[in-house]
Amino acid sequence: MPTYEYRCPECAVFDLICGMGEAPDSTPCPSCGTMSRRKMSAPHLSIAGSAEFRLIDNSKRSAHEPPVVTGLPGQGKNRPAYTANPLHHKLPRP
Ligand SMILES: [Zn+2]
């Protein structure tokens, strides 16, 4: 169900969840009871701007716009000094 925004003249903006097309033009404020008019706003139906949308957008972008790097991964000051995993001791040394 969509979320509709109402502006209370005494308090602030509050949300009301109603069925599509069932939102009243005015409703009492849940805090003070003053009749509040519906605020014209974009419907909150899209996932645009959400964490899921940013993840999908970044994944698509990295397919054709990979980030520019200045060195090999694992080198530089961010490289760990050692590994604590005992299985890594069996790996061949460079
Ligand atoms: Zn109010």
PDB file of the backbone (N, CA, C, O) and the ligand in Angstrom, with CONECT records:
HET     ZN  A 101       1
ATOM      1  N   MET A   1       0.845  -1.192   0.000  1.00  0.00           N
ATOM      2  CA  MET A   1       0.000   0.000   0.000  1.00  0.00           C
ATOM      3  C   MET A   1       0.881   1.242   0.000  1.00  0.00           C
ATOM      4  O   MET A   1       1.939   1.249   0.629  1.00  0.00           O
ATOM      5  N   PRO A   2       0.461   2.279  -0.690  1.00  0.00           N
ATOM      6  CA  PRO A   2       1.266   3.499  -0.739  1.00  0.00           C
ATOM      7  C   PRO A   2       1.186   4.290   0.563  1.00  0.00           C
ATOM      8  O   PRO A   2       0.244   4.166   1.346  1.00  0.00           O
ATOM      9  N   THR A   3       2.202   5.096   0.754  1.00  0.00           N
ATOM     10  CA  THR A   3       2.277   5.978   1.916  1.00  0.00           C
ATOM     11  C   THR A   3       1.954   7.401   1.470  1.00  0.00           C
ATOM     12  O   THR A   3       2.550   7.911   0.522  1.00  0.00           O
ATOM     13  N   TYR A   4       1.011   8.038   2.154  1.00  0.00           N
ATOM     14  CA  TYR A   4       0.624   9.411   1.848  1.00  0.00           C
ATOM     15  C   TYR A   4       1.118  10.321   2.961  1.00  0.00           C
ATOM     16  O   TYR A   4       1.146   9.937   4.130  1.00  0.00           O
ATOM     17  N   GLU A   5       1.508  11.530   2.581  1.00  0.00           N
ATOM     18  CA  GLU A   5       2.010  12.496   3.549  1.00  0.00           C
ATOM     19  C   GLU A   5       0.950  13.555   3.830  1.00  0.00           C
ATOM     20  O   GLU A   5       0.263  14.029   2.925  1.00  0.00           O
ATOM     21  N   TYR A   6       0.838  13.911   5.094  1.00  0.00           N
ATOM     22  CA  TYR A   6      -0.087  14.960   5.532  1.00  0.00           C
ATOM     23  C   TYR A   6       0.696  15.992   6.319  1.00  0.00           C
ATOM     24  O   TYR A   6       1.631  15.658   7.046  1.00  0.00           O
ATOM     25  N   ARG A   7       0.303  17.256   6.166  1.00  0.00           N
ATOM     26  CA  ARG A   7       0.974  18.340   6.884  1.00  0.00           C
ATOM     27  C   ARG A   7       0.035  18.898   7.940  1.00  0.00           C
ATOM     28  O   ARG A   7      -1.007  19.475   7.629  1.00  0.00           O
ATOM     29  N   CYS A   8       0.427  18.714   9.196  1.00  0.00           N
ATOM     30  CA  CYS A   8      -0.356  19.263  10.306  1.00  0.00           C
ATOM     31  C   CYS A   8       0.021  20.733  10.469  1.00  0.00           C
ATOM     32  O   CYS A   8       1.211  21.039  10.542  1.00  0.00           O
ATOM     33  N   PRO A   9      -0.945  21.661  10.531  1.00  0.00           N
ATOM     34  CA  PRO A   9      -0.604  23.081  10.701  1.00  0.00           C
ATOM     35  C   PRO A   9      -0.008  23.379  12.073  1.00  0.00           C
ATOM     36  O   PRO A   9       0.639  24.411  12.249  1.00  0.00           O
ATOM     37  N   GLU A  10      -0.215  22.497  13.043  1.00  0.00           N
ATOM     38  CA  GLU A  10       0.288  22.744  14.399  1.00  0.00           C
ATOM     39  C   GLU A  10       1.596  22.001  14.684  1.00  0.00           C
ATOM     40  O   GLU A  10       2.419  22.476  15.466  1.00  0.00           O
ATOM     41  N   CYS A  11       1.791  20.839  14.053  1.00  0.00           N
ATOM     42  CA  CYS A  11       2.963  19.997  14.394  1.00  0.00           C
ATOM     43  C   CYS A  11       3.927  19.907  13.214  1.00  0.00           C
ATOM     44  O   CYS A  11       4.734  20.807  12.983  1.00  0.00           O
ATOM     45  N   ALA A  12       3.830  18.842  12.500  1.00  0.00           N
ATOM     46  CA  ALA A  12       4.789  18.579  11.419  1.00  0.00           C
ATOM     47  C   ALA A  12       4.112  17.687  10.383  1.00  0.00           C
ATOM     48  O   ALA A  12       2.894  17.513  10.384  1.00  0.00           O
ATOM     49  N   VAL A  13       4.917  17.141   9.523  1.00  0.00           N
ATOM     50  CA  VAL A  13       4.424  16.236   8.482  1.00  0.00           C
ATOM     51  C   VAL A  13       4.372  14.820   9.058  1.00  0.00           C
ATOM     52  O   VAL A  13       5.288  14.402   9.766  1.00  0.00           O
ATOM     53  N   PHE A  14       3.310  14.091   8.757  1.00  0.00           N
ATOM     54  CA  PHE A  14       3.211  12.701   9.191  1.00  0.00           C
ATOM     55  C   PHE A  14       2.721  11.865   8.023  1.00  0.00           C
ATOM     56  O   PHE A  14       2.152  12.387   7.064  1.00  0.00           O
ATOM     57  N   ASP A  15       2.943  10.584   8.110  1.00  0.00           N
ATOM     58  CA  ASP A  15       2.591   9.644   7.040  1.00  0.00           C
ATOM     59  C   ASP A  15       1.346   8.863   7.414  1.00  0.00           C
ATOM     60  O   ASP A  15       1.057   8.625   8.587  1.00  0.00           O
ATOM     61  N   LEU A  16       0.623   8.474   6.379  1.00  0.00           N
ATOM     62  CA  LEU A  16      -0.557   7.634   6.555  1.00  0.00           C
ATOM     63  C   LEU A  16      -0.545   6.591   5.445  1.00  0.00           C
ATOM     64  O   LEU A  16      -0.395   6.930   4.272  1.00  0.00           O
ATOM     65  N   ILE A  17      -0.701   5.346   5.808  1.00  0.00           N
ATOM     66  CA  ILE A  17      -0.716   4.267   4.824  1.00  0.00           C
ATOM     67  C   ILE A  17      -2.163   3.914   4.533  1.00  0.00           C
ATOM     68  O   ILE A  17      -2.906   3.498   5.423  1.00  0.00           O
ATOM     69  N   CYS A  18      -2.553   4.084   3.276  1.00  0.00           N
ATOM     70  CA  CYS A  18      -3.919   3.800   2.835  1.00  0.00           C
ATOM     71  C   CYS A  18      -3.868   2.997   1.552  1.00  0.00           C
ATOM     72  O   CYS A  18      -2.818   2.864   0.922  1.00  0.00           O
ATOM     73  N   GLY A  19      -5.001   2.472   1.183  1.00  0.00           N
ATOM     74  CA  GLY A  19      -5.088   1.794  -0.091  1.00  0.00           C
ATOM     75  C   GLY A  19      -4.993   2.796  -1.226  1.00  0.00           C
ATOM     76  O   GLY A  19      -5.225   3.990  -1.036  1.00  0.00           O
ATOM     77  N   MET A  20      -4.651   2.302  -2.405  1.00  0.00           N
ATOM     78  CA  MET A  20      -4.497   3.169  -3.568  1.00  0.00           C
ATOM     79  C   MET A  20      -5.829   3.843  -3.872  1.00  0.00           C
ATOM     80  O   MET A  20      -6.832   3.165  -4.094  1.00  0.00           O
ATOM     81  N   GLY A  21      -5.844   5.185  -3.884  1.00  0.00           N
ATOM     82  CA  GLY A  21      -7.045   5.946  -4.173  1.00  0.00           C
ATOM     83  C   GLY A  21      -8.000   6.076  -3.005  1.00  0.00           C
ATOM     84  O   GLY A  21      -9.076   6.650  -3.170  1.00  0.00           O
ATOM     85  N   GLU A  22      -7.655   5.572  -1.834  1.00  0.00           N
ATOM     86  CA  GLU A  22      -8.538   5.653  -0.671  1.00  0.00           C
ATOM     87  C   GLU A  22      -8.075   6.686   0.339  1.00  0.00           C
ATOM     88  O   GLU A  22      -8.672   6.817   1.407  1.00  0.00           O
ATOM     89  N   ALA A  23      -7.008   7.432   0.012  1.00  0.00           N
ATOM     90  CA  ALA A  23      -6.493   8.422   0.962  1.00  0.00           C
ATOM     91  C   ALA A  23      -7.432   9.605   1.034  1.00  0.00           C
ATOM     92  O   ALA A  23      -7.772  10.168  -0.006  1.00  0.00           O
ATOM     93  N   PRO A  24      -7.869  10.010   2.230  1.00  0.00           N
ATOM     94  CA  PRO A  24      -8.736  11.183   2.347  1.00  0.00           C
ATOM     95  C   PRO A  24      -7.942  12.462   2.119  1.00  0.00           C
ATOM     96  O   PRO A  24      -6.721  12.488   2.273  1.00  0.00           O
ATOM     97  N   ASP A  25      -8.672  13.549   1.742  1.00  0.00           N
ATOM     98  CA  ASP A  25      -8.015  14.833   1.520  1.00  0.00           C
ATOM     99  C   ASP A  25      -7.498  15.429   2.828  1.00  0.00           C
ATOM    100  O   ASP A  25      -6.500  16.150   2.829  1.00  0.00           O
ATOM    101  N   SER A  26      -8.167  15.133   3.934  1.00  0.00           N
ATOM    102  CA  SER A  26      -7.697  15.616   5.227  1.00  0.00           C
ATOM    103  C   SER A  26      -7.985  14.541   6.269  1.00  0.00           C
ATOM    104  O   SER A  26      -8.946  13.782   6.154  1.00  0.00           O
ATOM    105  N   THR A  27      -7.145  14.495   7.270  1.00  0.00           N
ATOM    106  CA  THR A  27      -7.275  13.498   8.333  1.00  0.00           C
ATOM    107  C   THR A  27      -6.775  14.114   9.629  1.00  0.00           C
ATOM    108  O   THR A  27      -5.933  15.011   9.584  1.00  0.00           O
ATOM    109  N   PRO A  28      -7.261  13.665  10.785  1.00  0.00           N
ATOM    110  CA  PRO A  28      -6.776  14.242  12.045  1.00  0.00           C
ATOM    111  C   PRO A  28      -5.320  13.853  12.315  1.00  0.00           C
ATOM    112  O   PRO A  28      -4.895  12.733  12.031  1.00  0.00           O
ATOM    113  N   CYS A  29      -4.578  14.797  12.863  1.00  0.00           N
ATOM    114  CA  CYS A  29      -3.184  14.556  13.215  1.00  0.00           C
ATOM    115  C   CYS A  29      -3.127  13.537  14.357  1.00  0.00           C
ATOM    116  O   CYS A  29      -3.909  13.638  15.302  1.00  0.00           O
ATOM    117  N   PRO A  30      -2.223  12.561  14.290  1.00  0.00           N
ATOM    118  CA  PRO A  30      -2.143  11.572  15.374  1.00  0.00           C
ATOM    119  C   PRO A  30      -1.614  12.168  16.676  1.00  0.00           C
ATOM    120  O   PRO A  30      -1.819  11.582  17.739  1.00  0.00           O
ATOM    121  N   SER A  31      -0.944  13.311  16.623  1.00  0.00           N
ATOM    122  CA  SER A  31      -0.386  13.921  17.839  1.00  0.00           C
ATOM    123  C   SER A  31      -1.369  14.855  18.519  1.00  0.00           C
ATOM    124  O   SER A  31      -1.612  14.739  19.720  1.00  0.00           O
ATOM    125  N   CYS A  32      -1.949  15.803  17.739  1.00  0.00           N
ATOM    126  CA  CYS A  32      -2.779  16.840  18.360  1.00  0.00           C
ATOM    127  C   CYS A  32      -4.237  16.779  17.920  1.00  0.00           C
ATOM    128  O   CYS A  32      -5.082  17.432  18.534  1.00  0.00           O
ATOM    129  N   GLY A  33      -4.555  16.027  16.890  1.00  0.00           N
ATOM    130  CA  GLY A  33      -5.940  15.904  16.464  1.00  0.00           C
ATOM    131  C   GLY A  33      -6.405  16.980  15.508  1.00  0.00           C
ATOM    132  O   GLY A  33      -7.557  16.946  15.077  1.00  0.00           O
ATOM    133  N   THR A  34      -5.560  17.931  15.158  1.00  0.00           N
ATOM    134  CA  THR A  34      -5.921  18.981  14.211  1.00  0.00           C
ATOM    135  C   THR A  34      -6.072  18.368  12.824  1.00  0.00           C
ATOM    136  O   THR A  34      -5.286  17.512  12.418  1.00  0.00           O
ATOM    137  N   MET A  35      -7.108  18.825  12.099  1.00  0.00           N
ATOM    138  CA  MET A  35      -7.300  18.310  10.748  1.00  0.00           C
ATOM    139  C   MET A  35      -6.133  18.739   9.870  1.00  0.00           C
ATOM    140  O   MET A  35      -5.784  19.918   9.819  1.00  0.00           O
ATOM    141  N   SER A  36      -5.539  17.784   9.185  1.00  0.00           N
ATOM    142  CA  SER A  36      -4.345  18.030   8.374  1.00  0.00           C
ATOM    143  C   SER A  36      -4.645  17.700   6.932  1.00  0.00           C
ATOM    144  O   SER A  36      -5.289  16.699   6.618  1.00  0.00           O
ATOM    145  N   ARG A  37      -4.165  18.561   6.069  1.00  0.00           N
ATOM    146  CA  ARG A  37      -4.393  18.366   4.629  1.00  0.00           C
ATOM    147  C   ARG A  37      -3.322  17.468   4.048  1.00  0.00           C
ATOM    148  O   ARG A  37      -2.187  17.424   4.524  1.00  0.00           O
ATOM    149  N   ARG A  38      -3.712  16.753   3.006  1.00  0.00           N
ATOM    150  CA  ARG A  38      -2.784  15.882   2.321  1.00  0.00           C
ATOM    151  C   ARG A  38      -1.769  16.711   1.558  1.00  0.00           C
ATOM    152  O   ARG A  38      -2.112  17.703   0.915  1.00  0.00           O
ATOM    153  N   LYS A  39      -0.533  16.299   1.637  1.00  0.00           N
ATOM    154  CA  LYS A  39       0.566  17.006   0.986  1.00  0.00           C
ATOM    155  C   LYS A  39       0.824  16.347  -0.359  1.00  0.00           C
ATOM    156  O   LYS A  39       0.842  15.121  -0.469  1.00  0.00           O
ATOM    157  N   MET A  40       1.022  17.170  -1.377  1.00  0.00           N
ATOM    158  CA  MET A  40       1.342  16.622  -2.696  1.00  0.00           C
ATOM    159  C   MET A  40       2.792  16.157  -2.683  1.00  0.00           C
ATOM    160  O   MET A  40       3.705  16.956  -2.473  1.00  0.00           O
ATOM    161  N   SER A  41       2.997  14.886  -2.904  1.00  0.00           N
ATOM    162  CA  SER A  41       4.353  14.343  -2.906  1.00  0.00           C
ATOM    163  C   SER A  41       4.388  13.158  -3.848  1.00  0.00           C
ATOM    164  O   SER A  41       3.354  12.630  -4.258  1.00  0.00           O
ATOM    165  N   ALA A  42       5.586  12.757  -4.177  1.00  0.00           N
ATOM    166  CA  ALA A  42       5.760  11.599  -5.044  1.00  0.00           C
ATOM    167  C   ALA A  42       5.345  10.353  -4.289  1.00  0.00           C
ATOM    168  O   ALA A  42       5.621  10.238  -3.095  1.00  0.00           O
ATOM    169  N   PRO A  43       4.692   9.421  -4.953  1.00  0.00           N
ATOM    170  CA  PRO A  43       4.307   8.191  -4.266  1.00  0.00           C
ATOM    171  C   PRO A  43       5.537   7.392  -3.852  1.00  0.00           C
ATOM    172  O   PRO A  43       6.529   7.353  -4.579  1.00  0.00           O
ATOM    173  N   HIS A  44       5.474   6.765  -2.707  1.00  0.00           N
ATOM    174  CA  HIS A  44       6.593   6.006  -2.175  1.00  0.00           C
ATOM    175  C   HIS A  44       6.483   4.550  -2.600  1.00  0.00           C
ATOM    176  O   HIS A  44       6.478   3.646  -1.765  1.00  0.00           O
ATOM    177  N   LEU A  45       6.395   4.336  -3.903  1.00  0.00           N
ATOM    178  CA  LEU A  45       6.244   2.971  -4.411  1.00  0.00           C
ATOM    179  C   LEU A  45       7.534   2.441  -4.997  1.00  0.00           C
ATOM    180  O   LEU A  45       7.712   1.226  -5.089  1.00  0.00           O
ATOM    181  N   SER A  46       8.427   3.309  -5.389  1.00  0.00           N
ATOM    182  CA  SER A  46       9.638   2.889  -6.075  1.00  0.00           C
ATOM    183  C   SER A  46      10.715   2.471  -5.081  1.00  0.00           C
ATOM    184  O   SER A  46      10.725   2.905  -3.929  1.00  0.00           O
ATOM    185  N   ILE A  47      11.626   1.611  -5.559  1.00  0.00           N
ATOM    186  CA  ILE A  47      12.769   1.242  -4.738  1.00  0.00           C
ATOM    187  C   ILE A  47      13.960   2.138  -5.047  1.00  0.00           C
ATOM    188  O   ILE A  47      15.046   1.939  -4.503  1.00  0.00           O
ATOM    189  N   ALA A  48      13.759   3.138  -5.929  1.00  0.00           N
ATOM    190  CA  ALA A  48      14.857   4.032  -6.283  1.00  0.00           C
ATOM    191  C   ALA A  48      15.362   4.747  -5.037  1.00  0.00           C
ATOM    192  O   ALA A  48      14.572   5.288  -4.263  1.00  0.00           O
ATOM    193  N   GLY A  49      16.646   4.751  -4.846  1.00  0.00           N
ATOM    194  CA  GLY A  49      17.231   5.381  -3.679  1.00  0.00           C
ATOM    195  C   GLY A  49      17.454   4.423  -2.527  1.00  0.00           C
ATOM    196  O   GLY A  49      18.133   4.769  -1.560  1.00  0.00           O
ATOM    197  N   SER A  50      16.895   3.227  -2.611  1.00  0.00           N
ATOM    198  CA  SER A  50      17.074   2.278  -1.527  1.00  0.00           C
ATOM    199  C   SER A  50      18.422   1.575  -1.671  1.00  0.00           C
ATOM    200  O   SER A  50      19.084   1.691  -2.702  1.00  0.00           O
ATOM    201  N   ALA A  51      18.816   0.857  -0.642  1.00  0.00           N
ATOM    202  CA  ALA A  51      20.103   0.147  -0.658  1.00  0.00           C
ATOM    203  C   ALA A  51      20.118  -0.913  -1.758  1.00  0.00           C
ATOM    204  O   ALA A  51      21.148  -1.131  -2.397  1.00  0.00           O
ATOM    205  N   GLU A  52      18.994  -1.565  -1.978  1.00  0.00           N
ATOM    206  CA  GLU A  52      18.939  -2.589  -3.022  1.00  0.00           C
ATOM    207  C   GLU A  52      19.127  -1.962  -4.405  1.00  0.00           C
ATOM    208  O   GLU A  52      19.823  -2.513  -5.258  1.00  0.00           O
ATOM    209  N   PHE A  53      18.507  -0.818  -4.612  1.00  0.00           N
ATOM    210  CA  PHE A  53      18.618  -0.157  -5.904  1.00  0.00           C
ATOM    211  C   PHE A  53      20.042   0.316  -6.150  1.00  0.00           C
ATOM    212  O   PHE A  53      20.546   0.193  -7.266  1.00  0.00           O
ATOM    213  N   ARG A  54      20.714   0.866  -5.106  1.00  0.00           N
ATOM    214  CA  ARG A  54      22.107   1.318  -5.263  1.00  0.00           C
ATOM    215  C   ARG A  54      23.017   0.131  -5.560  1.00  0.00           C
ATOM    216  O   ARG A  54      23.938   0.251  -6.368  1.00  0.00           O
ATOM    217  N   LEU A  55      22.776  -1.019  -4.919  1.00  0.00           N
ATOM    218  CA  LEU A  55      23.596  -2.200  -5.173  1.00  0.00           C
ATOM    219  C   LEU A  55      23.446  -2.660  -6.618  1.00  0.00           C
ATOM    220  O   LEU A  55      24.437  -2.970  -7.279  1.00  0.00           O
ATOM    221  N   ILE A  56      22.216  -2.705  -7.106  1.00  0.00           N
ATOM    222  CA  ILE A  56      21.979  -3.119  -8.495  1.00  0.00           C
ATOM    223  C   ILE A  56      22.609  -2.117  -9.438  1.00  0.00           C
ATOM    224  O   ILE A  56      23.235  -2.504 -10.425  1.00  0.00           O
ATOM    225  N   ASP A  57      22.453  -0.829  -9.150  1.00  0.00           N
ATOM    226  CA  ASP A  57      23.008   0.211 -10.011  1.00  0.00           C
ATOM    227  C   ASP A  57      24.538   0.153 -10.035  1.00  0.00           C
ATOM    228  O   ASP A  57      25.138   0.285 -11.102  1.00  0.00           O
ATOM    229  N   ASN A  58      25.175  -0.042  -8.881  1.00  0.00           N
ATOM    230  CA  ASN A  58      26.633  -0.131  -8.828  1.00  0.00           C
ATOM    231  C   ASN A  58      27.131  -1.386  -9.535  1.00  0.00           C
ATOM    232  O   ASN A  58      28.180  -1.346 -10.177  1.00  0.00           O
ATOM    233  N   SER A  59      26.411  -2.489  -9.437  1.00  0.00           N
ATOM    234  CA  SER A  59      26.816  -3.721 -10.118  1.00  0.00           C
ATOM    235  C   SER A  59      26.758  -3.540 -11.630  1.00  0.00           C
ATOM    236  O   SER A  59      27.657  -3.979 -12.347  1.00  0.00           O
ATOM    237  N   LYS A  60      25.701  -2.893 -12.113  1.00  0.00           N
ATOM    238  CA  LYS A  60      25.583  -2.648 -13.553  1.00  0.00           C
ATOM    239  C   LYS A  60      26.662  -1.690 -14.021  1.00  0.00           C
ATOM    240  O   LYS A  60      27.234  -1.878 -15.095  1.00  0.00           O
ATOM    241  N   ARG A  61      26.950  -0.653 -13.223  1.00  0.00           N
ATOM    242  CA  ARG A  61      27.952   0.330 -13.607  1.00  0.00           C
ATOM    243  C   ARG A  61      29.345  -0.294 -13.640  1.00  0.00           C
ATOM    244  O   ARG A  61      30.130   0.025 -14.533  1.00  0.00           O
ATOM    245  N   SER A  62      29.672  -1.168 -12.698  1.00  0.00           N
ATOM    246  CA  SER A  62      31.008  -1.762 -12.656  1.00  0.00           C
ATOM    247  C   SER A  62      31.248  -2.694 -13.833  1.00  0.00           C
ATOM    248  O   SER A  62      32.398  -3.015 -14.132  1.00  0.00           O
ATOM    249  N   ALA A  63      30.191  -3.136 -14.509  1.00  0.00           N
ATOM    250  CA  ALA A  63      30.367  -4.009 -15.671  1.00  0.00           C
ATOM    251  C   ALA A  63      30.964  -3.251 -16.842  1.00  0.00           C
ATOM    252  O   ALA A  63      31.725  -3.826 -17.620  1.00  0.00           O
ATOM    253  N   HIS A  64      30.638  -1.975 -16.986  1.00  0.00           N
ATOM    254  CA  HIS A  64      31.164  -1.209 -18.116  1.00  0.00           C
ATOM    255  C   HIS A  64      31.982   0.004 -17.694  1.00  0.00           C
ATOM    256  O   HIS A  64      32.599   0.646 -18.544  1.00  0.00           O
ATOM    257  N   GLU A  65      32.005   0.340 -16.399  1.00  0.00           N
ATOM    258  CA  GLU A  65      32.823   1.445 -15.894  1.00  0.00           C
ATOM    259  C   GLU A  65      33.579   0.979 -14.656  1.00  0.00           C
ATOM    260  O   GLU A  65      33.270   1.411 -13.546  1.00  0.00           O
ATOM    261  N   PRO A  66      34.571   0.099 -14.831  1.00  0.00           N
ATOM    262  CA  PRO A  66      35.283  -0.368 -13.632  1.00  0.00           C
ATOM    263  C   PRO A  66      36.041   0.784 -12.980  1.00  0.00           C
ATOM    264  O   PRO A  66      36.492   1.696 -13.673  1.00  0.00           O
ATOM    265  N   PRO A  67      36.186   0.753 -11.661  1.00  0.00           N
ATOM    266  CA  PRO A  67      36.875   1.854 -10.982  1.00  0.00           C
ATOM    267  C   PRO A  67      38.353   1.878 -11.358  1.00  0.00           C
ATOM    268  O   PRO A  67      38.959   0.834 -11.601  1.00  0.00           O
ATOM    269  N   VAL A  68      38.925   3.081 -11.403  1.00  0.00           N
ATOM    270  CA  VAL A  68      40.336   3.265 -11.736  1.00  0.00           C
ATOM    271  C   VAL A  68      41.169   2.945 -10.505  1.00  0.00           C
ATOM    272  O   VAL A  68      40.901   3.446  -9.413  1.00  0.00           O
ATOM    273  N   VAL A  69      42.186   2.102 -10.690  1.00  0.00           N
ATOM    274  CA  VAL A  69      43.076   1.748  -9.585  1.00  0.00           C
ATOM    275  C   VAL A  69      44.473   2.238  -9.915  1.00  0.00           C
ATOM    276  O   VAL A  69      44.821   2.422 -11.081  1.00  0.00           O
ATOM    277  N   THR A  70      45.270   2.447  -8.878  1.00  0.00           N
ATOM    278  CA  THR A  70      46.635   2.933  -9.068  1.00  0.00           C
ATOM    279  C   THR A  70      47.674   1.866  -8.769  1.00  0.00           C
ATOM    280  O   THR A  70      48.866   2.110  -8.951  1.00  0.00           O
ATOM    281  N   GLY A  71      47.254   0.681  -8.312  1.00  0.00           N
ATOM    282  CA  GLY A  71      48.212  -0.367  -7.989  1.00  0.00           C
ATOM    283  C   GLY A  71      47.519  -1.711  -7.941  1.00  0.00           C
ATOM    284  O   GLY A  71      46.309  -1.822  -8.138  1.00  0.00           O
ATOM    285  N   LEU A  72      48.318  -2.724  -7.675  1.00  0.00           N
ATOM    286  CA  LEU A  72      47.754  -4.057  -7.579  1.00  0.00           C
ATOM    287  C   LEU A  72      46.981  -4.199  -6.278  1.00  0.00           C
ATOM    288  O   LEU A  72      47.332  -3.573  -5.278  1.00  0.00           O
ATOM    289  N   PRO A  73      45.935  -5.015  -6.280  1.00  0.00           N
ATOM    290  CA  PRO A  73      45.199  -5.202  -5.034  1.00  0.00           C
ATOM    291  C   PRO A  73      46.059  -5.928  -4.003  1.00  0.00           C
ATOM    292  O   PRO A  73      46.866  -6.788  -4.356  1.00  0.00           O
ATOM    293  N   GLY A  74      45.887  -5.583  -2.744  1.00  0.00           N
ATOM    294  CA  GLY A  74      46.635  -6.227  -1.669  1.00  0.00           C
ATOM    295  C   GLY A  74      47.994  -5.618  -1.442  1.00  0.00           C
ATOM    296  O   GLY A  74      48.759  -6.127  -0.623  1.00  0.00           O
ATOM    297  N   GLN A  75      48.325  -4.544  -2.137  1.00  0.00           N
ATOM    298  CA  GLN A  75      49.607  -3.883  -1.921  1.00  0.00           C
ATOM    299  C   GLN A  75      49.359  -2.483  -1.387  1.00  0.00           C
ATOM    300  O   GLN A  75      48.256  -1.944  -1.487  1.00  0.00           O
ATOM    301  N   GLY A  76      50.391  -1.917  -0.828  1.00  0.00           N
ATOM    302  CA  GLY A  76      50.237  -0.591  -0.258  1.00  0.00           C
ATOM    303  C   GLY A  76      50.032  -0.666   1.235  1.00  0.00           C
ATOM    304  O   GLY A  76      50.273  -1.699   1.859  1.00  0.00           O
ATOM    305  N   LYS A  77      49.585   0.436   1.801  1.00  0.00           N
ATOM    306  CA  LYS A  77      49.460   0.475   3.256  1.00  0.00           C
ATOM    307  C   LYS A  77      48.259  -0.307   3.769  1.00  0.00           C
ATOM    308  O   LYS A  77      48.167  -0.579   4.965  1.00  0.00           O
ATOM    309  N   ASN A  78      47.328  -0.675   2.870  1.00  0.00           N
ATOM    310  CA  ASN A  78      46.163  -1.438   3.300  1.00  0.00           C
ATOM    311  C   ASN A  78      46.431  -2.946   3.313  1.00  0.00           C
ATOM    312  O   ASN A  78      45.557  -3.725   3.691  1.00  0.00           O
ATOM    313  N   ARG A  79      47.621  -3.359   2.905  1.00  0.00           N
ATOM    314  CA  ARG A  79      47.948  -4.774   2.851  1.00  0.00           C
ATOM    315  C   ARG A  79      48.152  -5.316   4.270  1.00  0.00           C
ATOM    316  O   ARG A  79      48.858  -4.703   5.070  1.00  0.00           O
ATOM    317  N   PRO A  80      47.544  -6.451   4.581  1.00  0.00           N
ATOM    318  CA  PRO A  80      47.761  -7.014   5.912  1.00  0.00           C
ATOM    319  C   PRO A  80      49.188  -7.524   6.052  1.00  0.00           C
ATOM    320  O   PRO A  80      49.753  -8.059   5.099  1.00  0.00           O
ATOM    321  N   ALA A  81      49.776  -7.361   7.240  1.00  0.00           N
ATOM    322  CA  ALA A  81      51.164  -7.750   7.472  1.00  0.00           C
ATOM    323  C   ALA A  81      51.314  -9.269   7.477  1.00  0.00           C
ATOM    324  O   ALA A  81      52.353  -9.773   7.051  1.00  0.00           O
ATOM    325  N   TYR A  82      50.346  -9.991   7.927  1.00  0.00           N
ATOM    326  CA  TYR A  82      50.404 -11.449   7.988  1.00  0.00           C
ATOM    327  C   TYR A  82      48.988 -11.970   7.993  1.00  0.00           C
ATOM    328  O   TYR A  82      48.026 -11.216   8.142  1.00  0.00           O
ATOM    329  N   THR A  83      48.879 -13.257   7.831  1.00  0.00           N
ATOM    330  CA  THR A  83      47.580 -13.896   7.923  1.00  0.00           C
ATOM    331  C   THR A  83      47.573 -14.828   9.123  1.00  0.00           C
ATOM    332  O   THR A  83      48.577 -15.474   9.425  1.00  0.00           O
ATOM    333  N   ALA A  84      46.457 -14.893   9.791  1.00  0.00           N
ATOM    334  CA  ALA A  84      46.348 -15.737  10.966  1.00  0.00           C
ATOM    335  C   ALA A  84      45.785 -17.111  10.623  1.00  0.00           C
ATOM    336  O   ALA A  84      45.712 -17.982  11.490  1.00  0.00           O
ATOM    337  N   ASN A  85      45.390 -17.316   9.378  1.00  0.00           N
ATOM    338  CA  ASN A  85      44.820 -18.598   8.983  1.00  0.00           C
ATOM    339  C   ASN A  85      45.942 -19.619   8.827  1.00  0.00           C
ATOM    340  O   ASN A  85      46.830 -19.400   8.003  1.00  0.00           O
ATOM    341  N   PRO A  86      45.948 -20.733   9.583  1.00  0.00           N
ATOM    342  CA  PRO A  86      47.036 -21.716   9.482  1.00  0.00           C
ATOM    343  C   PRO A  86      47.096 -22.408   8.125  1.00  0.00           C
ATOM    344  O   PRO A  86      48.152 -22.911   7.744  1.00  0.00           O
ATOM    345  N   LEU A  87      46.007 -22.444   7.401  1.00  0.00           N
ATOM    346  CA  LEU A  87      46.018 -23.066   6.069  1.00  0.00           C
ATOM    347  C   LEU A  87      46.853 -22.253   5.076  1.00  0.00           C
ATOM    348  O   LEU A  87      47.336 -22.800   4.085  1.00  0.00           O
ATOM    349  N   HIS A  88      47.022 -20.977   5.328  1.00  0.00           N
ATOM    350  CA  HIS A  88      47.800 -20.126   4.423  1.00  0.00           C
ATOM    351  C   HIS A  88      49.294 -20.415   4.511  1.00  0.00           C
ATOM    352  O   HIS A  88      50.041 -20.052   3.602  1.00  0.00           O
ATOM    353  N   HIS A  89      49.756 -21.075   5.611  1.00  0.00           N
ATOM    354  CA  HIS A  89      51.177 -21.402   5.749  1.00  0.00           C
ATOM    355  C   HIS A  89      51.587 -22.483   4.756  1.00  0.00           C
ATOM    356  O   HIS A  89      52.770 -22.626   4.447  1.00  0.00           O
ATOM    357  N   LYS A  90      50.600 -23.258   4.248  1.00  0.00           N
ATOM    358  CA  LYS A  90      50.907 -24.327   3.302  1.00  0.00           C
ATOM    359  C   LYS A  90      51.003 -23.803   1.854  1.00  0.00           C
ATOM    360  O   LYS A  90      51.436 -24.527   0.957  1.00  0.00           O
ATOM    361  N   LEU A  91      50.602 -22.558   1.643  1.00  0.00           N
ATOM    362  CA  LEU A  91      50.637 -22.000   0.288  1.00  0.00           C
ATOM    363  C   LEU A  91      52.078 -21.729  -0.126  1.00  0.00           C
ATOM    364  O   LEU A  91      52.911 -21.398   0.718  1.00  0.00           O
ATOM    365  N   PRO A  92      52.382 -21.865  -1.415  1.00  0.00           N
ATOM    366  CA  PRO A  92      53.761 -21.596  -1.885  1.00  0.00           C
ATOM    367  C   PRO A  92      54.125 -20.129  -1.697  1.00  0.00           C
ATOM    368  O   PRO A  92      53.280 -19.243  -1.828  1.00  0.00           O
ATOM    369  N   ARG A  93      55.368 -19.894  -1.396  1.00  0.00           N
ATOM    370  CA  ARG A  93      55.874 -18.531  -1.197  1.00  0.00           C
ATOM    371  C   ARG A  93      56.343 -17.959  -2.532  1.00  0.00           C
ATOM    372  O   ARG A  93      56.804 -18.718  -3.385  1.00  0.00           O
ATOM    373  N   PRO A  94      56.245 -16.689  -2.734  1.00  0.00           N
ATOM    374  CA  PRO A  94      56.721 -16.083  -3.978  1.00  0.00           C
ATOM    375  C   PRO A  94      58.241 -16.047  -4.040  1.00  0.00           C
ATOM    376  O   PRO A  94      58.809 -15.569  -5.022  1.00  0.00           O
TER     377      PRO A  94
HETATM  378 ZN    ZN A 101      -0.581  17.903  14.901  1.00  0.00          ZN2+
END
